[in-house]
Amino acid sequence: MDLLKRMEEAKAFILGKYSEKIDVAIILGSGLGGIVNDIEEQKTIKYSDIPGFPESTVKGHAGEMIIGKLRGKTVLAMNGRFHYYEGYDMETVTFPVRVIKALGIKDIIITNAAGGMNPNFEPGDLMIITDHINMIGNNPLIGGNFEELGPRFPDMSCAYNKELRKIALDSAQDLGIKVQQGVYCPVSGPTYETPAELNMLRLIGGDAVGMSTVPEVIVANHMSMRVLGISCITDMALADNLEPLDHSRVVETANRAMAKFISLVKEIVEKI
């Protein structure tokens, strides 16, 4: 079954559960799912029930779609995402974003847990993504193009929407939350980076490194969605002072930053 038909099946299933207009979508990264507790009038849909959706296999990713009210807006929160390193192809990794657009949603907030390569960052910082350097070694738009979804050669000169970035910065200022800004470098994973790899990524302009987000951002831009990217800096990935790292520590730090993350995202959603 081709992509368009699978999108329609998933869309029809979700609309059968929730048919109201949805204003904003949020993809929640590792350890950042706590915001779903603030969503009112919730409708929860398990990924395993949605046609065409795979299962999230990573700890810290609940694997469910939650739709409801947040600060007067209707939001769709993806509590957990799919990663290239799980063995899924790029079309599968980005399929939820295709479905989100099919539901008529134009604005999407894509979040992640990331390692900070900029020495001015600290664990627990939130970084507004200004741009990215795709180091995954693949692109979700390779293969046949569906003109109904977007152009063969989509522009990426402003992949992270300037208006949404301004809203995020204004929201942070209003709340008194310090935020960083920077360039996100995704790698394929699942291994964490070697010191030599971190040196390279920093040298070419990266401020934070992770294993997600950019395939979703590319597909969202392909479909002319407005994208805001936010990284939670969970550890310092400094080549000259690199400590052993495991996923549980990443999730733990993200959980500690949860309160300000939730406050910021709620303020952004209200202002969009």
Number of C-alpha atoms within 10 A of each C-alpha: 5 6 14 14 11 17 23 16 16 23 21 18 16 20 13 9 12 15 11 11 13 20 18 22 24 22 23 25 26 26 27 28 21 16 18 20 10 14 21 16 12 17 14 15 18 15 21 13 14 18 16 18 20 18 19 19 14 15 13 23 20 20 22 20 22 23 26 21 18 22 15 12 18 20 24 26 23 27 26 25 27 27 23 21 16 15 10 14 14 19 19 19 23 25 21 25 25 24 22 25 21 18 20 14 19 18 23 27 21 22 25 25 28 30 27 29 26 18 10 9 20 16 19 22 22 28 25 23 24 19 20 22 16 17 17 18 8 14 15 18 18 10 9 7 12 12 10 8 16 15 13 14 9 14 12 13 8 12 23 23 19 14 13 21 20 14 18 24 20 16 21 21 13 11 13 11 16 12 18 21 18 19 20 33 27 23 23 18 15 12 10 19 19 12 15 11 12 22 17 13 22 21 10 11 16 22 26 30 29 24 24 27 27 26 23 25 26 24 24 24 19 21 20 18 22 21 25 26 26 28 30 31 28 28 24 23 28 17 17 10 8 14 11 5 13 10 14 13 12 21 19 16 20 31 20 15 20 19 13 18 25 18 15 23 20 19 20 22 25 13 14 13
